[in-house]
Protein backbone atom coordinates (compact mmCIF):
# COMPACT_ATOMS: atom_id res chain seq x y z
CA UNK A 1 0.00 0.00 0.00
CA UNK A 2 1.44 3.36 -0.95
CA UNK A 3 1.72 5.96 1.82
CA UNK A 4 -0.82 8.77 2.10
CA UNK A 5 0.28 11.75 -0.01
CA UNK A 6 -0.06 14.11 2.97
CA UNK A 7 1.81 13.50 6.22
CA UNK A 8 1.27 15.58 9.35
CA UNK A 9 3.92 14.91 11.97
CA UNK A 10 3.23 16.27 15.46
CA UNK A 11 6.28 16.56 17.67
CA UNK A 12 6.28 16.88 21.44
CA UNK A 13 5.74 15.37 24.87
CA UNK A 14 2.11 15.32 26.04
CA UNK A 15 3.19 15.65 29.68
CA UNK A 16 5.31 18.74 29.38
CA UNK A 17 2.93 21.66 29.24
CA UNK A 18 2.85 23.41 25.89
CA UNK A 19 5.27 20.88 24.41
CA UNK A 20 2.04 18.89 23.95
CA UNK A 21 0.93 21.23 21.15
CA UNK A 22 2.27 18.91 18.40
CA UNK A 23 0.58 15.71 19.65
CA UNK A 24 -2.56 17.67 20.63
CA UNK A 25 -2.78 19.03 17.08
CA UNK A 26 -2.51 15.49 15.71
CA UNK A 27 -5.17 14.19 18.07
CA UNK A 28 -7.62 16.91 17.09
CA UNK A 29 -6.84 16.77 13.38
CA UNK A 30 -7.38 13.01 13.45
CA UNK A 31 -11.03 13.71 14.30
CA UNK A 32 -11.54 16.80 12.18
CA UNK A 33 -10.05 15.19 9.08
CA UNK A 34 -11.22 11.63 9.76
CA UNK A 35 -12.60 11.03 6.22
CA UNK A 36 -9.26 12.03 4.69
CA UNK A 37 -7.42 9.70 7.05
CA UNK A 38 -9.85 6.87 6.35
CA UNK A 39 -9.57 7.27 2.59
CA UNK A 40 -5.78 7.35 2.62
CA UNK A 41 -5.24 11.00 1.67
CA UNK A 42 -3.68 11.93 4.99
CA UNK A 43 -1.60 10.21 7.65
CA UNK A 44 -0.94 11.70 11.08
CA UNK A 45 2.05 10.61 13.16
CA UNK A 46 3.50 11.80 16.41
CA UNK A 47 6.66 11.31 18.47
CA UNK A 48 8.45 12.95 21.36
CA UNK A 49 11.16 14.36 19.14
CA UNK A 50 12.45 14.01 15.62
CA UNK A 51 15.15 11.48 14.88
CA UNK A 52 17.06 10.10 11.94
CA UNK A 53 14.63 7.28 11.20
CA UNK A 54 11.79 9.75 10.78
CA UNK A 55 13.37 10.68 7.48
CA UNK A 56 12.05 7.33 6.23
CA UNK A 57 8.48 8.33 7.16
CA UNK A 58 8.71 10.96 4.42
CA UNK A 59 9.17 8.40 1.68
CA UNK A 60 6.46 8.47 -1.00
CA UNK A 61 4.80 11.64 0.34
CA UNK A 62 3.86 14.70 -1.68
CA UNK A 63 3.38 17.09 1.23
CA UNK A 64 4.70 16.97 4.77
CA UNK A 65 3.74 19.28 7.64
CA UNK A 66 5.75 19.20 10.87
CA UNK A 67 3.75 20.58 13.79
CA UNK A 68 5.72 21.69 16.81
CA UNK A 69 5.50 23.98 19.79
CA UNK A 70 7.71 27.02 19.45
CA UNK A 71 9.01 29.73 21.73
CA UNK A 72 10.18 31.73 18.73
CA UNK A 73 7.06 31.79 16.61
CA UNK A 74 4.74 34.77 16.79
CA UNK A 75 1.36 33.89 18.28
CA UNK A 76 -0.79 32.18 17.36
CA UNK A 77 1.37 30.28 14.87
CA UNK A 78 3.69 30.55 11.89
CA UNK A 79 3.43 28.44 8.77
CA UNK A 80 6.64 28.38 6.77
CA UNK A 81 8.04 26.33 3.95
CA UNK A 82 11.02 24.19 4.93
CA UNK A 83 14.21 23.46 3.06
CA UNK A 84 16.82 20.84 3.93
CA UNK A 85 19.55 22.35 6.07
CA UNK A 86 22.56 21.17 7.98
CA UNK A 87 22.56 22.39 11.53
CA UNK A 88 23.93 21.28 14.84
CA UNK A 89 20.78 19.30 15.61
CA UNK A 90 22.30 16.65 13.37
CA UNK A 91 24.38 15.89 16.42
CA UNK A 92 21.67 15.73 19.04
CA UNK A 93 18.94 13.37 20.14
CA UNK A 94 16.36 15.82 18.82
CA UNK A 95 16.72 16.89 15.22
CA UNK A 96 15.17 19.92 13.59
CA UNK A 97 12.70 19.34 10.72
CA UNK A 98 15.28 20.87 8.38
CA UNK A 99 17.88 18.35 9.53
CA UNK A 100 15.44 15.49 8.98
CA UNK A 101 14.86 16.76 5.43
CA UNK A 102 18.61 16.96 4.94
CA UNK A 103 19.02 13.37 6.10
CA UNK A 104 16.27 12.36 3.67
CA UNK A 105 18.07 14.17 0.86
CA UNK A 106 21.26 12.26 1.66
CA UNK A 107 19.62 8.85 1.99
CA UNK A 108 16.76 8.96 -0.51
CA UNK A 109 16.86 12.08 -2.68
CA UNK A 110 14.98 15.37 -2.99
CA UNK A 111 12.49 15.59 -0.10
CA UNK A 112 8.77 16.24 -0.55
CA UNK A 113 7.25 19.70 -0.28
CA UNK A 114 7.53 20.35 3.47
CA UNK A 115 6.17 22.93 5.87
CA UNK A 116 6.56 23.81 9.51
CA UNK A 117 3.48 24.74 11.52
CA UNK A 118 5.10 26.31 14.57
CA UNK A 119 2.50 26.96 17.26
CA UNK A 120 3.47 29.43 19.92
CA UNK A 121 3.87 27.90 23.39
CA UNK A 122 4.70 29.50 26.71
CA UNK A 123 5.27 26.91 29.46
CA UNK A 124 7.02 23.55 29.23
CA UNK A 125 7.13 22.09 32.73
CA UNK A 126 6.68 18.39 33.50
CA UNK A 127 3.12 17.51 34.50
CA UNK A 128 1.57 20.77 33.34
CA UNK A 129 -1.46 21.04 31.08
CA UNK A 130 -1.54 23.18 27.96
CA UNK A 131 -1.55 26.83 28.97
CA UNK A 132 -4.63 28.92 28.10
CA UNK A 133 -2.62 30.86 25.53
CA UNK A 134 -1.39 27.64 23.91
CA UNK A 135 -4.95 26.30 23.75
CA UNK A 136 -6.06 29.40 21.90
CA UNK A 137 -3.08 29.16 19.56
CA UNK A 138 -3.87 25.49 18.92
CA UNK A 139 -7.45 26.34 17.92
CA UNK A 140 -6.21 29.00 15.53
CA UNK A 141 -3.68 26.62 13.99
CA UNK A 142 -6.29 23.90 13.55
CA UNK A 143 -8.75 26.30 11.96
CA UNK A 144 -6.06 27.45 9.55
CA UNK A 145 -4.86 23.99 8.64
CA UNK A 146 -8.25 22.36 8.25
CA UNK A 147 -9.56 25.35 6.29
CA UNK A 148 -6.63 26.56 4.22
CA UNK A 149 -3.55 24.46 4.70
CA UNK A 150 -4.96 21.06 3.93
CA UNK A 151 -8.49 21.35 2.63
CA UNK A 152 -7.74 24.16 0.20
CA UNK A 153 -4.77 22.28 -1.16
CA UNK A 154 -6.68 19.03 -1.63
CA UNK A 155 -10.03 20.36 -2.87
CA UNK B 1 37.39 14.09 50.69
CA UNK B 2 37.42 15.33 47.12
CA UNK B 3 38.89 13.58 44.09
CA UNK B 4 41.94 14.98 42.24
CA UNK B 5 40.89 17.85 39.92
CA UNK B 6 37.46 17.94 41.55
CA UNK B 7 38.21 21.12 43.50
CA UNK B 8 40.78 23.84 42.76
CA UNK B 9 42.65 25.34 45.71
CA UNK B 10 42.02 28.97 44.76
CA UNK B 11 39.40 29.22 41.99
CA UNK B 12 39.39 33.02 42.07
CA UNK B 13 42.78 33.13 40.35
CA UNK B 14 41.82 30.80 37.55
CA UNK B 15 40.01 31.28 34.29
CA UNK B 16 36.94 29.23 33.63
CA UNK B 17 35.79 27.37 30.53
CA UNK B 18 32.18 26.28 30.38
CA UNK B 19 31.01 23.80 27.77
CA UNK B 20 27.32 24.43 28.17
CA UNK B 21 25.46 22.34 27.29
CA UNK B 22 27.48 19.36 26.16
CA UNK B 23 26.28 18.37 22.71
CA UNK B 24 25.20 14.94 21.56
CA UNK B 25 24.16 14.21 25.13
CA UNK B 26 20.52 13.95 26.06
CA UNK B 27 19.43 16.54 28.60
CA UNK B 28 21.33 19.55 29.77
CA UNK B 29 24.95 18.81 30.59
CA UNK B 30 27.59 21.39 31.42
CA UNK B 31 31.33 21.05 31.91
CA UNK B 32 33.40 23.64 33.73
CA UNK B 33 37.18 23.71 33.54
CA UNK B 34 39.41 26.02 35.58
CA UNK B 35 42.80 26.87 34.08
CA UNK B 36 45.68 29.10 35.20
CA UNK B 37 47.58 31.49 32.95
CA UNK B 38 49.80 28.63 31.72
CA UNK B 39 46.73 26.58 30.74
CA UNK B 40 47.38 24.15 33.57
CA UNK B 41 44.13 22.43 34.55
CA UNK B 42 43.08 22.83 38.19
CA UNK B 43 39.47 21.72 38.24
CA UNK B 44 37.09 19.80 35.96
CA UNK B 45 33.47 19.07 36.70
CA UNK B 46 30.54 17.63 34.80
CA UNK B 47 27.25 19.01 36.02
CA UNK B 48 23.97 17.58 34.77
CA UNK B 49 20.67 19.06 35.75
CA UNK B 50 18.55 16.20 36.94
CA UNK B 51 14.80 16.49 37.04
CA UNK B 52 14.01 15.41 40.55
CA UNK B 53 10.43 16.32 39.79
CA UNK B 54 10.05 12.95 38.08
CA UNK B 55 9.16 11.19 41.30
CA UNK B 56 6.64 13.84 42.29
CA UNK B 57 5.10 13.57 38.83
CA UNK B 58 4.32 9.90 39.55
CA UNK B 59 3.26 10.13 43.18
CA UNK B 60 -0.48 10.24 43.70
CA UNK B 61 -1.31 8.50 40.43
CA UNK B 62 -3.07 5.12 40.20
CA UNK B 63 -0.44 2.44 39.80
CA UNK B 64 -1.89 1.12 36.54
CA UNK B 65 -1.25 4.47 34.85
CA UNK B 66 2.42 4.41 35.77
CA UNK B 67 3.90 2.30 32.91
CA UNK B 68 2.41 4.78 30.43
CA UNK B 69 3.17 7.94 32.41
CA UNK B 70 6.84 7.12 32.99
CA UNK B 71 7.40 6.93 29.25
CA UNK B 72 6.89 10.68 29.24
CA UNK B 73 9.88 11.17 31.50
CA UNK B 74 12.19 10.40 28.64
CA UNK B 75 11.79 10.66 24.91
CA UNK B 76 14.96 8.65 24.41
CA UNK B 77 14.35 5.38 26.22
CA UNK B 78 10.63 5.39 27.09
CA UNK B 79 10.46 1.62 26.68
CA UNK B 80 13.06 1.08 29.42
CA UNK B 81 10.98 3.16 31.83
CA UNK B 82 7.80 1.36 30.78
CA UNK B 83 9.36 -2.05 31.41
CA UNK B 84 11.11 -1.14 34.67
CA UNK B 85 7.82 0.26 35.99
CA UNK B 86 5.88 -2.81 34.84
CA UNK B 87 8.40 -5.13 36.49
CA UNK B 88 8.18 -3.21 39.75
CA UNK B 89 4.39 -3.20 39.68
CA UNK B 90 4.29 -6.94 38.90
CA UNK B 91 5.13 -7.33 42.59
CA UNK B 92 2.33 -5.00 43.62
CA UNK B 93 -0.28 -7.03 41.70
CA UNK B 94 1.23 -10.31 42.88
CA UNK B 95 2.57 -11.34 39.48
CA UNK B 96 6.02 -12.42 40.63
CA UNK B 97 6.32 -14.72 37.62
CA UNK B 98 4.63 -13.29 34.53
CA UNK B 99 3.32 -15.71 31.91
CA UNK B 100 5.73 -17.05 29.29
CA UNK B 101 4.04 -14.97 26.61
CA UNK B 102 4.23 -11.82 28.72
CA UNK B 103 7.90 -12.26 29.49
CA UNK B 104 8.84 -13.00 25.89
CA UNK B 105 6.84 -10.11 24.44
CA UNK B 106 8.47 -7.80 26.97
CA UNK B 107 11.90 -9.19 26.16
CA UNK B 108 11.28 -8.63 22.45
CA UNK B 109 10.25 -5.05 23.17
CA UNK B 110 13.30 -4.48 25.35
CA UNK B 111 15.81 -5.86 22.89
CA UNK B 112 14.18 -3.77 20.16
CA UNK B 113 14.80 -0.74 22.36
CA UNK B 114 18.41 -1.77 23.01
CA UNK B 115 19.01 -2.22 19.29
CA UNK B 116 17.57 1.09 18.22
CA UNK B 117 19.17 3.07 21.04
CA UNK B 118 22.62 1.59 20.49
CA UNK B 119 22.26 2.21 16.75
CA UNK B 120 21.42 5.85 17.35
CA UNK B 121 24.30 6.30 19.73
CA UNK B 122 26.99 4.75 17.60
CA UNK B 123 25.98 5.67 14.07
CA UNK B 124 24.50 9.06 14.74
CA UNK B 125 26.16 10.47 17.83
CA UNK B 126 29.59 8.87 18.11
CA UNK B 127 30.61 7.69 14.66
CA UNK B 128 31.31 11.28 13.54
CA UNK B 129 34.08 11.46 16.18
CA UNK B 130 35.34 7.95 15.58
CA UNK B 131 35.26 7.93 11.77
CA UNK B 132 36.13 11.54 11.04
CA UNK B 133 38.39 12.37 14.00
CA UNK B 134 37.88 14.07 17.37
CA UNK B 135 39.25 17.36 16.08
CA UNK B 136 38.08 17.12 12.49
CA UNK B 137 36.19 20.03 10.91
CA UNK B 138 33.32 20.70 13.30
CA UNK B 139 31.06 21.57 10.38
CA UNK B 140 31.43 18.03 9.04
CA UNK B 141 31.69 16.17 12.35
CA UNK B 142 28.08 14.97 12.27
CA UNK B 143 25.83 12.41 10.65
CA UNK B 144 25.80 14.27 7.37
CA UNK B 145 29.58 14.23 7.33
CA UNK B 146 29.45 10.49 7.88
CA UNK B 147 26.80 10.17 5.17
CA UNK B 148 29.12 11.92 2.77
CA UNK B 149 32.26 9.97 3.69
CA UNK B 150 30.73 6.60 4.63
CA UNK B 151 27.27 6.53 3.02
CA UNK B 152 26.63 2.81 3.43
CA UNK B 153 27.54 2.81 7.12
CA UNK B 154 25.32 5.80 7.78
CA UNK B 155 22.45 4.19 5.85
CA UNK B 156 22.79 0.99 7.85
CA UNK B 157 22.62 3.03 11.05
CA UNK B 158 19.35 4.60 9.98
CA UNK B 159 17.90 1.23 8.93
CA UNK B 160 18.92 -0.43 12.21
CA UNK B 161 17.29 2.37 14.13
CA UNK B 162 14.12 2.02 12.06
CA UNK B 163 14.00 -1.74 12.61
CA UNK B 164 14.30 -1.34 16.39
CA UNK B 165 11.45 1.15 16.32
CA UNK B 166 9.31 -1.33 14.38
CA UNK B 167 9.94 -4.01 17.03
CA UNK B 168 8.76 -1.51 19.63
CA UNK B 169 5.68 -0.59 17.59
CA UNK B 170 4.66 -4.22 17.19
CA UNK B 171 5.15 -5.14 20.86
CA UNK B 172 4.01 -1.90 22.48
CA UNK B 173 1.03 -1.45 20.19
CA UNK B 174 2.02 2.04 19.05
CA UNK B 175 5.13 3.90 17.95
CA UNK B 176 4.97 6.06 21.08
CA UNK B 177 2.99 6.03 24.34
CA UNK B 178 2.59 2.27 23.96
CA UNK B 179 0.50 0.31 26.42
CA UNK B 180 1.89 -3.13 25.60
CA UNK B 181 3.49 -3.79 28.98
CA UNK B 182 1.23 -3.48 32.02
CA UNK B 183 1.45 -4.48 35.69
CA UNK B 184 1.12 -8.26 35.67
CA UNK B 185 1.99 -8.88 32.04
CA UNK B 186 1.21 -7.51 28.60
CA UNK B 187 -2.00 -6.56 26.87
CA UNK B 188 -1.14 -7.88 23.44
CA UNK B 189 0.77 -10.73 21.92
CA UNK B 190 2.53 -10.77 18.54
CA UNK B 191 0.42 -11.98 15.63
CA UNK B 192 1.88 -14.19 12.93
CA UNK B 193 1.54 -11.33 10.46
CA UNK B 194 3.46 -9.01 12.80
CA UNK B 195 6.09 -11.67 13.36
CA UNK B 196 6.56 -12.12 9.61
CA UNK B 197 6.83 -8.38 9.15
CA UNK B 198 9.73 -8.32 11.60
CA UNK B 199 11.32 -11.47 10.21
CA UNK B 200 11.52 -10.07 6.68
CA UNK B 201 14.49 -7.71 7.23
CA UNK B 202 16.10 -9.89 9.92
CA UNK B 203 18.88 -11.26 7.71
CA UNK B 204 19.96 -7.74 6.78
CA UNK B 205 19.69 -6.57 10.38
CA UNK B 206 22.03 -9.31 11.57
CA UNK B 207 24.49 -8.55 8.82
CA UNK B 208 24.44 -4.81 9.52
CA UNK B 209 24.99 -5.55 13.21
CA UNK B 210 27.98 -7.77 12.38
CA UNK B 211 29.34 -5.07 10.08
CA UNK B 212 29.14 -2.59 12.94
CA UNK B 213 31.18 -4.83 15.24
CA UNK B 214 33.79 -5.38 12.53
CA UNK B 215 33.99 -1.64 11.94
CA UNK B 216 34.61 -0.71 15.57
CA UNK B 217 37.12 -3.54 15.96
CA UNK B 218 39.01 -2.18 12.94
CA UNK B 219 38.93 1.37 14.27
CA UNK B 220 40.22 0.13 17.61
CA UNK B 221 42.95 -1.91 15.95
CA UNK B 222 44.15 1.04 13.89
CA UNK B 223 44.51 3.32 16.89
CA UNK B 224 45.15 1.13 19.91
CA UNK B 225 46.99 3.77 21.88
CA UNK B 226 44.09 6.21 21.83
CA UNK B 227 41.33 3.63 22.24
CA UNK B 228 43.06 1.97 25.20
CA UNK B 229 44.14 5.07 27.09
CA UNK B 230 41.80 7.95 26.22
CA UNK B 231 40.19 9.00 29.51
CA UNK B 232 40.79 5.59 31.05
CA UNK B 233 40.07 5.34 34.78
CA UNK B 234 39.78 2.21 36.88
CA UNK B 235 36.60 1.59 38.83
CA UNK B 236 34.20 -1.05 40.07
CA UNK B 237 31.57 -2.41 37.65
CA UNK B 238 27.91 -3.12 38.33
CA UNK B 239 24.98 -4.60 36.40
CA UNK B 240 22.25 -7.17 36.36
CA UNK B 241 23.34 -10.61 35.20
CA UNK B 242 21.04 -13.50 34.41
CA UNK B 243 20.33 -16.09 37.08
CA UNK B 244 22.76 -18.32 35.18
CA UNK B 245 25.46 -15.62 35.12
CA UNK B 246 25.01 -14.88 31.42
CA UNK B 247 24.34 -11.46 29.98
CA UNK B 248 20.67 -10.65 30.52
CA UNK B 249 19.44 -7.14 29.90
CA UNK B 250 15.84 -7.79 30.98
CA UNK B 251 16.01 -9.64 34.27
CA UNK B 252 18.30 -11.28 36.80
CA UNK B 253 20.32 -10.47 39.91
CA UNK B 254 22.74 -7.68 40.75
CA UNK B 255 26.46 -8.34 40.53
CA UNK B 256 29.43 -6.03 41.13
CA UNK B 257 33.13 -6.54 40.50
CA UNK B 258 36.11 -4.50 41.58
CA UNK B 259 38.51 -2.88 39.10
CA UNK B 260 40.49 -6.12 38.81
CA UNK B 261 37.43 -8.27 38.23
CA UNK B 262 37.00 -9.79 41.69
CA UNK B 263 33.37 -10.25 42.75
CA UNK B 264 32.20 -7.65 45.29
CA UNK B 265 28.66 -8.97 45.52
CA UNK B 266 26.59 -11.35 43.46
CA UNK B 267 23.13 -12.82 43.34
CA UNK B 268 21.53 -9.78 44.96
CA UNK B 269 17.77 -9.82 44.52
CA UNK B 270 16.64 -6.52 42.93
CA UNK B 271 14.10 -6.16 45.76
CA UNK B 272 17.08 -5.76 48.12
CA UNK B 273 18.95 -3.10 46.13
CA UNK B 274 18.68 -0.49 48.89
CA UNK B 275 20.90 -2.57 51.16
CA UNK B 276 23.80 -2.30 48.69
CA UNK B 277 23.87 1.32 47.57
CA UNK B 278 24.18 4.74 49.12
CA UNK B 279 24.24 8.16 47.51
CA UNK B 280 26.61 11.07 48.01
CA UNK B 281 25.92 14.71 47.17
CA UNK B 282 28.16 17.60 46.12
CA UNK B 283 27.14 21.22 46.28
CA UNK B 284 28.17 21.80 42.65
CA UNK B 285 25.90 19.20 41.08
CA UNK B 286 22.18 18.53 41.13
CA UNK B 287 22.89 14.88 40.36
CA UNK B 288 23.67 12.47 43.15
CA UNK B 289 26.74 10.23 43.26
CA UNK B 290 25.78 6.62 44.11
CA UNK B 291 28.33 4.22 45.56
CA UNK B 292 28.52 0.70 46.95
CA UNK B 293 27.79 1.30 50.62
CA UNK B 294 30.23 -1.26 51.97
CA UNK B 295 33.14 0.47 50.20
CA UNK B 296 32.25 4.09 50.96
CA UNK B 297 32.08 7.07 48.56
CA UNK B 298 35.80 7.24 47.73
CA UNK B 299 36.23 3.61 46.72
CA UNK B 300 32.67 2.49 46.08
CA UNK B 301 31.81 4.32 42.87
CA UNK B 302 31.29 2.21 39.79
CA UNK B 303 30.51 2.13 36.09
CA UNK B 304 27.33 0.77 34.54
CA UNK B 305 26.44 0.28 30.88
CA UNK B 306 27.61 -1.89 28.00
CA UNK B 307 31.30 -2.13 28.91
CA UNK B 308 30.48 -3.01 32.53
CA UNK B 309 27.83 -5.51 31.48
CA UNK B 310 29.83 -7.54 28.99
CA UNK B 311 32.64 -7.94 31.54
CA UNK B 312 30.42 -8.47 34.55
CA UNK B 313 28.63 -11.44 33.00
CA UNK B 314 30.21 -14.88 32.60
CA UNK B 315 29.33 -15.07 28.92
CA UNK B 316 26.79 -14.02 26.31
CA UNK B 317 24.24 -16.64 25.36
CA UNK B 318 24.18 -15.89 21.64
CA UNK B 319 27.06 -17.15 19.51
CA UNK B 320 27.93 -14.16 17.34
CA UNK B 321 27.92 -11.71 20.23
CA UNK B 322 29.90 -14.07 22.46
CA UNK B 323 32.56 -14.47 19.76
CA UNK B 324 32.71 -10.69 19.41
CA UNK B 325 32.98 -10.35 23.20
CA UNK B 326 35.91 -12.76 23.28
CA UNK B 327 37.64 -10.70 20.59
CA UNK B 328 37.27 -7.54 22.67
CA UNK B 329 38.39 -9.25 25.90
CA UNK B 330 41.46 -10.60 24.07
CA UNK B 331 42.74 -7.04 23.69
CA UNK B 332 43.37 -7.02 27.45
CA UNK B 333 43.97 -10.63 28.49
CA UNK B 334 43.02 -11.32 32.08
CA UNK B 335 42.41 -7.69 32.87
CA UNK B 336 39.25 -5.63 33.12
CA UNK B 337 38.95 -3.06 30.32
CA UNK B 338 38.23 0.40 31.69
CA UNK B 339 38.78 2.51 28.55
CA UNK B 340 35.72 4.66 27.82
CA UNK B 341 36.22 4.26 24.08
CA UNK B 342 35.89 0.49 24.46
CA UNK B 343 32.29 1.23 25.42
CA UNK B 344 31.55 1.73 21.74
CA UNK B 345 32.80 -1.76 20.93
CA UNK B 346 30.82 -3.19 23.84
CA UNK B 347 27.73 -1.29 22.70
CA UNK B 348 27.95 -2.76 19.22
CA UNK B 349 28.44 -6.25 20.68
CA UNK B 350 25.22 -5.72 22.61
CA UNK B 351 23.53 -4.45 19.44
CA UNK B 352 24.53 -7.70 17.73
CA UNK B 353 23.32 -9.67 20.75
CA UNK B 354 19.99 -7.82 20.61
CA UNK B 355 19.62 -8.73 16.94
CA UNK B 356 20.33 -12.40 17.73
CA UNK B 357 17.87 -12.41 20.64
CA UNK B 358 15.17 -10.81 18.50
CA UNK B 359 15.81 -13.35 15.73
CA UNK B 360 15.48 -16.25 18.16
CA UNK B 361 12.39 -14.84 19.88
CA UNK B 362 10.58 -14.40 16.57
CA UNK B 363 10.63 -18.19 16.13
CA UNK B 364 9.09 -18.75 19.55
CA UNK B 365 5.39 -19.71 19.42
CA UNK B 366 4.91 -18.29 22.92
CA UNK B 367 4.80 -14.86 21.27
CA UNK B 368 1.40 -15.82 19.86
CA UNK B 369 0.13 -17.06 23.25
CA UNK B 370 -3.12 -15.86 24.74
CA UNK B 371 -2.24 -16.09 28.43
CA UNK B 372 -1.08 -12.52 28.84
CA UNK B 373 -1.64 -11.43 32.43
CA UNK B 374 -1.31 -13.02 35.83
CA UNK B 375 -1.90 -11.83 39.38
CA UNK B 376 -1.74 -12.97 42.98
CA UNK B 377 -1.79 -11.61 46.50
CA UNK B 378 -1.32 -7.84 46.48
CA UNK B 379 1.80 -6.19 47.91
CA UNK B 380 2.45 -2.57 48.77
CA UNK B 381 6.04 -2.39 47.49
CA UNK B 382 7.73 -3.32 44.24
CA UNK B 383 11.18 -2.83 42.72
CA UNK B 384 11.88 -3.29 39.02
CA UNK B 385 15.42 -3.29 37.66
CA UNK B 386 16.30 -3.49 34.01
CA UNK B 387 19.47 -2.96 32.03
CA UNK B 388 18.48 0.03 29.94
CA UNK B 389 20.67 0.90 26.94
CA UNK B 390 22.85 3.17 29.08
CA UNK B 391 22.97 0.95 32.16
CA UNK B 392 21.08 -0.17 35.22
CA UNK B 393 17.67 1.47 35.67
CA UNK B 394 15.88 1.11 39.02
CA UNK B 395 12.19 1.82 39.61
CA UNK B 396 10.86 1.48 43.16
CA UNK B 397 7.22 2.14 44.13
CA UNK B 398 4.98 1.98 47.16
CA UNK B 399 1.23 1.75 46.52
CA UNK B 400 -1.54 2.27 49.08
CA UNK B 401 -4.85 0.47 49.53
CA UNK B 402 -6.55 2.97 47.19
CA UNK B 403 -4.15 1.89 44.42
CA UNK B 404 -2.33 5.24 44.48
CA UNK B 405 1.45 5.52 44.31
CA UNK B 406 2.67 6.99 47.60
CA UNK B 407 6.42 6.71 46.99
CA UNK B 408 8.50 6.57 43.83
CA UNK B 409 12.27 6.32 43.64
CA UNK B 410 14.03 6.22 40.27
CA UNK B 411 17.76 5.73 39.84
CA UNK B 412 18.68 6.15 36.21
CA UNK B 413 21.80 4.87 34.44
CA UNK B 414 23.45 8.24 34.11
CA UNK B 415 23.26 8.80 37.85
CA UNK B 416 25.14 5.54 38.43
CA UNK B 417 27.83 6.75 36.01
CA UNK B 418 28.12 10.24 37.50
CA UNK B 419 31.46 9.77 39.24
CA UNK B 420 32.86 7.67 36.39
CA UNK B 421 32.07 10.39 33.84
CA UNK B 422 33.64 13.05 36.05
CA UNK B 423 36.78 10.94 36.46
CA UNK B 424 36.98 10.24 32.72
CA UNK B 425 36.86 13.91 31.73
CA UNK B 426 39.45 14.78 34.41
CA UNK B 427 41.73 12.17 32.89
CA UNK B 428 41.15 13.56 29.39
CA UNK B 429 41.88 17.06 30.70
CA UNK B 430 45.18 15.81 32.12
CA UNK B 431 46.02 13.98 28.89
CA UNK B 432 45.04 16.57 26.31
CA UNK B 433 44.24 20.00 27.75
CA UNK B 434 46.94 20.49 30.37
CA UNK B 435 49.37 23.14 29.10
CA UNK B 436 47.57 23.78 25.81
CA UNK B 437 45.51 26.69 24.60
CA UNK B 438 41.98 25.26 24.52
CA UNK B 439 40.57 24.91 21.02
CA UNK B 440 37.23 23.61 19.84
CA UNK B 441 38.92 20.35 18.85
CA UNK B 442 40.52 19.93 22.27
CA UNK B 443 37.27 20.74 24.05
CA UNK B 444 35.54 18.16 21.89
CA UNK B 445 37.87 15.59 23.45
CA UNK B 446 36.08 16.23 26.73
CA UNK B 447 32.75 15.69 25.04
CA UNK B 448 33.98 12.51 23.36
CA UNK B 449 34.73 11.05 26.78
CA UNK B 450 31.27 11.97 28.08
CA UNK B 451 29.54 10.65 24.98
CA UNK B 452 31.22 7.26 25.46
CA UNK B 453 28.91 6.82 28.46
CA UNK B 454 25.90 7.88 26.34
CA UNK B 455 24.45 9.86 29.23
CA UNK B 456 20.77 10.60 29.08
CA UNK B 457 18.77 12.89 31.29
CA UNK B 458 16.06 13.58 28.89
CA UNK B 459 13.62 16.28 29.54
CA UNK B 460 12.04 15.32 26.24
CA UNK B 461 11.27 18.97 25.77
CA UNK B 462 12.84 20.15 22.65
CA UNK B 463 10.58 23.00 21.55
CA UNK B 464 12.06 25.17 18.87
CA UNK B 465 14.20 27.90 20.38
CA UNK B 466 14.99 26.13 23.65
CA UNK B 467 18.41 24.72 22.86
CA UNK B 468 21.25 27.26 23.10
CA UNK B 469 24.79 25.92 22.86
CA UNK B 470 27.79 28.02 23.82
CA UNK B 471 31.34 27.65 25.06
CA UNK B 472 32.60 30.54 27.16
CA UNK B 473 36.15 31.16 28.35
CA UNK B 474 36.26 33.61 31.26
CA UNK B 475 39.49 34.95 32.77
CA UNK B 476 40.36 35.14 36.47
CA UNK B 477 38.61 38.52 36.75
CA UNK B 478 35.44 36.99 35.37
CA UNK B 479 35.75 38.79 32.03
CA UNK B 480 34.75 37.02 28.87
CA UNK B 481 37.85 36.11 26.85
CA UNK B 482 36.23 34.09 24.11
CA UNK B 483 32.78 32.85 23.21
CA UNK B 484 32.08 30.03 20.77
CA UNK B 485 28.46 29.50 19.83
CA UNK B 486 27.33 26.31 18.22
CA UNK B 487 24.68 27.14 15.68
CA UNK B 488 21.51 25.20 16.31
CA UNK B 489 19.31 27.27 14.07
CA UNK B 490 19.14 25.78 10.62
CA UNK B 491 21.61 27.14 8.11
CA UNK B 492 20.63 26.67 4.51
Interface residues (C-beta under 8 A of the other chain):
Chain A: X11 X12 X13 X14 X15 X16 X18 X19 X45 X46 X47 X48 X49 X51 X52 X53 X55 X56 X68 X69 X70 X71 X72 X73 X83 X85 X86 X87 X88 X89 X90 X91 X92 X93 X94 X96 X98 X99 X102 X103 X106 X107 X118 X121 X124 X126 X127
Chain B: X23 X24 X26 X51 X53 X54 X56 X57 X69 X72 X73 X75 X76 X78 X116 X120 X124 X125 X128 X139 X141 X142 X143 X144 X147 X148 X151 X154 X155 X157 X158 X161 X162 X165 X175 X176 X177 X456 X458 X459 X460 X461 X462 X463 X464 X465 X466 X467 X469 X486 X487 X488 X489 X490 X491 X492
